[in-house]
Amino acid sequence: AAAMGDGGAAAFYRQQAQAIGKTLDSFWDGSTNVIRATLPPHSHYKFEELDTAVYLGALYGAVDGVYAVTDPRVLSTVARLRQVFTDGSFPINEQDSRQGLPGVLMGRYPNDTYNGVSTSGHGNPWILTTAALAQIYYMQAQELLASKAPVAPEVMSALQKQVGAQGLSREGLAGALTSEGDGLLQRLRFHVAGGGFHLAEELDRITGFEQGARDLTWSYATVLAAMATRPH
């Protein structure tokens, strides 16, 4: 509008953009250090308003820079989600870790009750949320390798916390993030190999067997997208 000489419209659009930005910022909860998927009050309570939809939004909306995959707020939310899915709610994660499998299986949100069959059970790890997180780690690594611009200290610190290390070089951090993504896909591979690499919706929270929708397109799409994004 400004380029076309319509100053009034340009001012209106800028005003709306600022209002949208203010609303988006309100989803950040500084008391829990997470981006809330929804704002209360609402009918369906989610523990700490946590939902992997937040990082799916960062992944698929990465073109506009809002809540980008390297935003420390997104990284803090990812860290909290990983924490709650390894707190015993998914016994299969503990079993896999005892066997030395890298990575973690991610669900949708902590108090999910949809189990692939009904909405009155216990939620499970999902293939697509696990593979999508792998893609995010790969995207973070790609950004570190592709740009020579200095990385903001708060971003560098948040990225290093994702891999449990400090003091890494830019290249070393990119390698560590790539390894994080690899671990997620390796854990998925362990559970789907026996079924001929068919990808269902979910993995049972106790046994790790596939369940829910069979041959879910979104599951295949996220795995393939992650593999295509991986730095080589």
Secondary structure as the mmCIF struct_conf table of DSSP 4:
data_model
#
loop_
_struct_conf.conf_type_id
_struct_conf.id
_struct_conf.beg_label_comp_id
_struct_conf.beg_label_asym_id
_struct_conf.beg_label_seq_id
_struct_conf.end_label_comp_id
_struct_conf.end_label_asym_id
_struct_conf.end_label_seq_id
TURN_TY1_P TURN_TY1_P1 ALA A 2 GLY A 5
HELX_RH_AL_P HELX_RH_AL_P1 GLY A 7 ASP A 25
TURN_TY1_P TURN_TY1_P2 SER A 26 PHE A 27
STRN STRN1 TRP A 28 ASP A 29
TURN_TY1_P TURN_TY1_P3 GLY A 30 ASN A 33
STRN STRN2 VAL A 34 ILE A 35
BEND BEND1 ALA A 37 THR A 38
BEND BEND2 PRO A 40 PRO A 41
BEND BEND3 SER A 43 HIS A 44
HELX_RH_3T_P HELX_RH_3T_P1 PHE A 47 GLU A 49
TURN_TY1_P TURN_TY1_P4 THR A 52 THR A 52
HELX_RH_AL_P HELX_RH_AL_P2 ALA A 53 TYR A 60
TURN_TY1_P TURN_TY1_P5 GLY A 61 GLY A 61
HELX_RH_3T_P HELX_RH_3T_P2 ALA A 62 ASP A 64
TURN_TY1_P TURN_TY1_P6 VAL A 66 TYR A 67
TURN_TY1_P TURN_TY1_P7 VAL A 69 THR A 70
HELX_RH_AL_P HELX_RH_AL_P3 PRO A 72 VAL A 84
TURN_TY1_P TURN_TY1_P8 PHE A 85 THR A 86
BEND BEND4 ASP A 87 PHE A 90
HELX_RH_AL_P HELX_RH_AL_P4 PRO A 91 ARG A 98
TURN_TY1_P TURN_TY1_P9 GLN A 99 GLY A 100
BEND BEND5 GLY A 103 GLY A 103
BEND BEND6 ARG A 108 ARG A 108
TURN_TY1_P TURN_TY1_P10 PRO A 110 ASN A 111
BEND BEND7 GLY A 116 VAL A 117
BEND BEND8 THR A 119 GLY A 121
STRN STRN3 TRP A 126 TRP A 126
HELX_RH_AL_P HELX_RH_AL_P5 ILE A 127 ALA A 146
BEND BEND9 ALA A 149 ALA A 149
HELX_LH_PP_P HELX_LH_PP_P1 PRO A 150 ALA A 152
HELX_RH_AL_P HELX_RH_AL_P6 PRO A 153 GLN A 162
TURN_TY1_P TURN_TY1_P11 VAL A 163 GLY A 164
BEND BEND10 GLN A 166 GLY A 167
HELX_RH_AL_P HELX_RH_AL_P7 ARG A 170 VAL A 192
HELX_RH_3T_P HELX_RH_3T_P3 ALA A 193 GLY A 195
TURN_TY1_P TURN_TY1_P12 GLY A 196 PHE A 197
BEND BEND11 GLU A 201 GLU A 201
STRN STRN4 GLU A 202 LEU A 203
TURN_TY1_P TURN_TY1_P13 ARG A 205 THR A 207
STRN STRN5 GLU A 210 GLN A 211
BEND BEND12 GLY A 212 ALA A 213
TURN_TY1_P TURN_TY1_P14 ARG A 214 ASP A 215
HELX_RH_AL_P HELX_RH_AL_P8 THR A 217 THR A 229
BEND BEND13 ARG A 230 ARG A 230
#
